[in-house]
Amino acid sequence: DTAVSQTPKYLVTQMGNDKSIKCEQNLGHDTMYWYKQDSKKFLKIMFSYNNKELIINETVPNRFSPKSPDKAHLNLHINSLELGDSAVYFCASSPSFGRDEDTQYFGPGTRLTVL
Amino acid sequence: GESVGLHLPTLSVQEGDNSIINCAYSNSASDYFIWYKQESGKGPQFIIDIRSNMDKRQGQRVTVLLNKTVKHLSLQIAATQPGDSAVYFCAENPGGYNKLIFGAGTRLAVHP
């Protein structure tokens, strides 16, 4: 059974388009995250939600908007896509964000290519 | 094939040897550290973690050492196997809302 899943796995689109990436976890975790991995493999956190509430919002353009319909899902919507948005986006989840509940487990990633 | 990540530092080892991957972390307030393994085309996979009240933790074939004095973390893999070939990341948690800060990654190449 997949613990953290993302769709789609690959996304190729034109500049200026709007796209969404979906994430679901079946681990019963309260906290979910979005990370961006650039072409040099550098991983950086973008957002975190705990029980549908935003708790981390890094310096990310407001073209990126996360949405958490329930605690098992955290979707990422991107407006007006730019070339620099091309990257691999990873979703992750942890039981919570407190001590001893904070181990993060990652999904398989979504490779976004903006042409 | 994948062209990204070619500029990552690379550790090349012979199958059966022990591997040591090092990581320097930045924040003295960090109290939780994790090692992840990322295979090509996959997400980071949890390997082992350690809290700041420990200096060593062992798992199956892996050991993590933490030296808080010099802010250094290492991952030791015993009897390295071809399946260990991947990019390895250390991550630190400086506290707060579990915002992990990742290191740059080291590519481990295991040769038969």
Interface residues (C-beta under 8 A of the other chain):
Chain A: V4 T31 S39 K40 K41 F42 L43 K44 I45 S48 N50 I55 I56 E58 F90 S94 F97 G98 R99 D102 T103 Q104 Y105 F106 G107 P108 G109
Chain B: V4 G5 H7 L8 D31 Y32 I34 Y36 Q38 G41 K42 G43 P44 Q45 F46 D49 V87 F89 N93 Y97 N98 K99 L100 I101 F102 A104 G105
